[in-house]
Amino acid sequence: MDKQAFAERVVEQTDRMYRIAWTLLRNDDDCRDAMQEAALRAWEKRYTLREEAYFATWLTRILINECHSIQRKRKRVVYLEEVAEPAVQPRDMTLSLALQALPEKLRLPLVMHSLEGMTYDEIAQALRISKATITGRIQRAKQRLKKELEV
Amino acid sequence: MDKRKDIDLRSAIPETPDMCRDAVLQAVSTYREERTMRRPYKMILAAALVLALLCGTAYAIANYYSVREYVALGKTSEAFENAIVPLEKAITVNGVTVTLGDAVFDGREMGLTMSMEAEEGAESLYFLPQIEAFSGEKRLELNDYKAEGMDAYWGMLYPYMTTAVDYMLPSRFGFSAEVQDVPTGGEVTWRYTLHVLKPVGKLVEQCLWDDEKETYEQWEQSLRDLHAQGEISVLAGYSLTDYLTALNVSGQDSIKTDRIVETGAFEKLDTIVFEFTTPVPERTSIVPDETYQLEGYIIKVKSITVGMMQVDYELEACYDAPQPNEHELEQSWALYDQNGTELRFKSGGWSLAEDKVTCKVTGSASRISDEPLTAITFRLDHDFTIDPDDTAEDMPFFIVQLTK
């Protein structure tokens, strides 16, 4: 993949990167930093991508690493009562708060699967945990979300 | 009560703000091409191509997968390169070509790569992998046996059931095996076996267990009911784990293969066996005679073993007071080399002794480098998703000097 094609692939993933970064960081400033660092690091590590079909999963993994790095560095603690104000509000604040109330371990795979359409295998590769664990976490996430929303 | 019929998560997350879009655009605008050559890898590819032309083998170079990616994640060392054993063997069964890439062994862990490709229209076959190791005539005991991209114990269906998936599943796989008590010097012979079974029944997409509608036992029974109707339930296009578990198939390797055939759902088609030999590189064991005082316990370093690919360690934590149970103990350690570079976590665990004050801690981390390892910083790892207040720098640590 040449530089131009690579750059286009990264830009194509912007919305997905934001949604996943927001799921982890819930702050637009941090999301911006994570996305920028991920885009840079992806180019540095481009030789580690051996099959273009996995570009999205591979980039997601890099982004998640950057998000965790930011979490460590900035000591962010986001309580439900102190949800950061995004530049644009979610359309459904009730659902948004319910989603944010989930622990990250449940929230992230749920968003990756149900919103981003990633398969269990792609999520397992991105999060470096087993598919059996992914299945269980997504099921529990859905159950807790439903209970939270009283579906 | 507000009842929601459909939960659309897209409405729970804001639209991408312009500043984030701009940040990505700015990043990609800085991309530059460097004149770097990954010469050893390209040489191997060239050699493989020549070999293919000379031998007339038909395996797809484009699908070549190497331990350089699987084990070393693209960053190898001179010792690692020298230890790689190219395999470059391929075999085709019923339109499915299995190609071995290469293997590497560091005296404790073996890594092996494989890729698969199917002709258009090839029917799905069930592949069950098995790894064995021998030193001369002596069979070596394997500690662990993992696979990436394929379930090491249950194998997988390939080609995938395309009706169940709408994306490309991996066609490249890595296998790892940890071996005990390898004699120093000499070599190890590995036998990699792929049991190939052909489904007799009809492959159907598996329904996930819905705990709101049925118990787990009821769901398992539904898989057995499908089996009775001559149908084989497949999860995510490739996995037969749930189906075979519901049929009470157990045992290891070839015993399991026989039991799978006994279910009547599969018939044996072929057994592919690859054998290859790897040298046994040296591993250096150090037993530092030092203890480290941390809050609430002392750490004794029992041993540290440094190999070509990884570092293994055994610690003993001695607590000031009896501990109620091991689940609440925190003994997961992140390792850093003398330059502060984190060694990639591979495994770790601990067990509290019956005296309730002594805790055995073992683990391993990946390190592939030409630079000798002279010191290791052990820093207590912490689940930041539980307490995001903490940072890595806050965590307790101790430093072990490996050279005097």
Chai-1 contact restraints between the chains, C-beta under 6 A:
chainA,res_idxA,chainB,res_idxB,connection_type,confidence,min_distance_angstrom,max_distance_angstrom,comment,restraint_id
A,K3,B,Y31,contact,1.0,0.0,6.0,A-B,restraint_1
A,K3,B,E33,contact,1.0,0.0,6.0,A-B,restraint_2
A,A7,B,V28,contact,1.0,0.0,6.0,A-B,restraint_3
A,A7,B,Y31,contact,1.0,0.0,6.0,A-B,restraint_4
A,V10,B,V28,contact,1.0,0.0,6.0,A-B,restraint_5
A,T14,B,R21,contact,1.0,0.0,6.0,A-B,restraint_6
A,T14,B,V24,contact,1.0,0.0,6.0,A-B,restraint_7
A,D15,B,T16,contact,1.0,0.0,6.0,A-B,restraint_8
A,Y18,B,T16,contact,1.0,0.0,6.0,A-B,restraint_9
A,Y18,B,C20,contact,1.0,0.0,6.0,A-B,restraint_10
A,R19,B,I13,contact,1.0,0.0,6.0,A-B,restraint_11
A,W22,B,I13,contact,1.0,0.0,6.0,A-B,restraint_12
A,D28,B,P17,contact,1.0,0.0,6.0,A-B,restraint_13
A,C31,B,C20,contact,1.0,0.0,6.0,A-B,restraint_14
A,R32,B,M19,contact,1.0,0.0,6.0,A-B,restraint_15
A,R32,B,C20,contact,1.0,0.0,6.0,A-B,restraint_16
A,R32,B,A23,contact,1.0,0.0,6.0,A-B,restraint_17
A,M35,B,C20,contact,1.0,0.0,6.0,A-B,restraint_18
A,M35,B,A23,contact,1.0,0.0,6.0,A-B,restraint_19
A,M35,B,V24,contact,1.0,0.0,6.0,A-B,restraint_20
A,Q36,B,A23,contact,1.0,0.0,6.0,A-B,restraint_21
A,Q36,B,A27,contact,1.0,0.0,6.0,A-B,restraint_22
A,A39,B,V24,contact,1.0,0.0,6.0,A-B,restraint_23
A,A39,B,A27,contact,1.0,0.0,6.0,A-B,restraint_24
A,A39,B,V28,contact,1.0,0.0,6.0,A-B,restraint_25
A,L40,B,A27,contact,1.0,0.0,6.0,A-B,restraint_26
A,W43,B,Y31,contact,1.0,0.0,6.0,A-B,restraint_27
A,Y47,B,G74,contact,1.0,0.0,6.0,A-B,restraint_28
A,T48,B,L73,contact,1.0,0.0,6.0,A-B,restraint_29
A,T48,B,G74,contact,1.0,0.0,6.0,A-B,restraint_30
A,R50,B,E69,contact,1.0,0.0,6.0,A-B,restraint_31
A,A53,B,M168,contact,1.0,0.0,6.0,A-B,restraint_32
A,Q71,B,F384,contact,1.0,0.0,6.0,A-B,restraint_33
A,Q71,B,P388,contact,1.0,0.0,6.0,A-B,restraint_34
A,R72,B,T391,contact,1.0,0.0,6.0,A-B,restraint_35
A,R72,B,A392,contact,1.0,0.0,6.0,A-B,restraint_36
A,K75,B,D389,contact,1.0,0.0,6.0,A-B,restraint_37
A,V77,B,P388,contact,1.0,0.0,6.0,A-B,restraint_38
A,V77,B,D389,contact,1.0,0.0,6.0,A-B,restraint_39
A,P86,B,P14,contact,1.0,0.0,6.0,A-B,restraint_40
A,A87,B,P17,contact,1.0,0.0,6.0,A-B,restraint_41
A,V88,B,P14,contact,1.0,0.0,6.0,A-B,restraint_42
A,V88,B,E15,contact,1.0,0.0,6.0,A-B,restraint_43
A,P90,B,A12,contact,1.0,0.0,6.0,A-B,restraint_44
A,P90,B,I13,contact,1.0,0.0,6.0,A-B,restraint_45
A,P90,B,P14,contact,1.0,0.0,6.0,A-B,restraint_46
A,R91,B,S11,contact,1.0,0.0,6.0,A-B,restraint_47
A,D92,B,S11,contact,1.0,0.0,6.0,A-B,restraint_48
A,D92,B,A12,contact,1.0,0.0,6.0,A-B,restraint_49
A,L95,B,A12,contact,1.0,0.0,6.0,A-B,restraint_50
A,S96,B,A12,contact,1.0,0.0,6.0,A-B,restraint_51
A,L99,B,A12,contact,1.0,0.0,6.0,A-B,restraint_52
A,E104,B,T385,contact,1.0,0.0,6.0,A-B,restraint_53
A,S114,B,L9,contact,1.0,0.0,6.0,A-B,restraint_54
A,L115,B,L9,contact,1.0,0.0,6.0,A-B,restraint_55
A,T119,B,Y167,contact,1.0,0.0,6.0,A-B,restraint_56
A,Y120,B,A236,contact,1.0,0.0,6.0,A-B,restraint_57
A,L149,B,R4,contact,1.0,0.0,6.0,A-B,restraint_58
A,E150,B,M1,contact,1.0,0.0,6.0,A-B,restraint_59
A,V151,B,R4,contact,1.0,0.0,6.0,A-B,restraint_60
